[in-house]
Amino acid sequence: MLYNALEPAFELSKEYCPVDTGAMVDSGYLEISTFRGVPTVEIGYGRAGNPPYTVEVHENLEWRHKDPTRAKWLQVALAESAGQIQDDIRRGYRDAGGF
């Protein structure tokens, strides 16, 4: 349910991710993992610092990017999708609970 709710935002973030070599967009991940026995959904780019410049490109607001790419691409995609994410989570819990 959480994975599916985040998937559209993740796809949008790939559109916003700056592309030169393709390494940053290829480093994106959305996956289900387990933390202390609890299923968790994790979304991000540049896991374990690979590629090493991902955080700097994401955070630097002074660098200019070719539209539609931009700094803060994951943050912006999540913010733009927040209403849809919340609606999908509510719908998922409602459907799972038989309401």
C-alpha distance (Angstrom), angle and dihedral (degrees) to the residues before:
residue distance angle dihedral
M1 . . .
L2 3.83 . .
Y3 3.79 91.5 .
N4 3.80 91.2 52.9
A5 3.81 91.4 46.2
L6 3.82 91.3 54.5
E7 3.80 97.6 41.8
P8 3.85 96.9 86.1
A9 3.82 91.1 49.7
F10 3.80 90.0 49.1
E11 3.81 91.0 51.6
L12 3.82 89.8 49.2
S13 3.81 90.6 49.6
K14 3.82 89.4 56.5
E15 3.81 88.8 57.2
Y16 3.81 90.1 51.1
C17 3.83 95.6 43.9
P18 3.82 112.0 106.7
V19 3.79 111.9 -114.4
D20 3.78 125.3 -154.6
T21 3.78 105.6 133.4
G22 3.82 94.8 1.2
A23 3.81 92.3 -118.1
M24 3.82 95.3 118.8
V25 3.79 96.8 48.4
D26 3.81 89.0 44.8
S27 3.81 89.3 52.9
G28 3.81 91.5 62.0
Y29 3.78 117.7 115.2
L30 3.78 139.3 -177.2
E31 3.76 112.0 -179.2
I32 3.75 145.6 149.6
S33 3.79 115.0 -116.4
T34 3.78 136.6 160.7
F35 3.80 125.0 -111.8
R36 3.79 116.2 -171.7
G37 3.77 89.6 -21.4
V38 3.80 94.7 -50.9
P39 3.81 120.4 114.6
T40 3.80 109.6 -117.4
V41 3.78 134.6 -177.1
E42 3.78 115.9 -138.2
I43 3.81 126.1 -166.2
G44 3.77 127.0 -178.9
Y45 3.77 152.4 106.2
G46 3.78 133.5 -109.6
R47 3.79 98.6 24.3
A48 3.80 113.4 -160.4
G49 3.81 90.0 7.0
N50 3.78 95.8 -63.8
P51 2.96 112.7 165.5
P52 3.80 90.2 25.4
Y53 3.83 95.8 -145.4
T54 3.83 97.3 55.3
V55 3.82 97.1 98.8
E56 3.80 92.4 47.0
V57 3.81 93.3 49.7
H58 3.82 91.1 46.1
E59 3.80 94.6 49.7
N60 3.82 103.5 37.1
L61 3.80 107.0 97.3
E62 3.81 93.1 179.7
W63 3.80 96.0 66.2
R64 3.78 114.7 90.8
H65 3.79 121.3 -135.0
K66 3.78 133.8 -166.5
D67 3.82 110.0 -98.6
P68 3.03 127.6 -70.1
T69 3.81 90.6 23.2
R70 3.79 118.0 84.7
A71 3.78 148.4 155.1
K72 3.82 115.1 -80.0
W73 3.82 89.3 30.2
L74 3.80 95.1 159.6
Q75 3.80 94.6 42.3
V76 3.81 92.1 49.1
A77 3.81 93.3 47.3
L78 3.82 91.2 50.5
A79 3.81 92.2 46.8
E80 3.80 92.5 48.6
S81 3.81 90.4 48.1
A82 3.81 97.7 42.4
G83 3.80 95.7 106.7
Q84 3.80 92.8 47.8
I85 3.82 91.1 46.6
Q86 3.80 91.7 51.6
D87 3.81 92.4 46.4
D88 3.81 91.8 49.4
I89 3.80 92.0 49.3
R90 3.81 92.1 48.6
R91 3.81 90.7 47.6
G92 3.79 91.0 48.3
Y93 3.80 93.6 51.5
R94 3.81 91.1 44.5
D95 3.81 92.0 50.5
A96 3.81 93.1 44.0
G97 3.79 91.0 49.2
G98 3.78 93.2 47.9
F99 3.80 93.9 -119.3
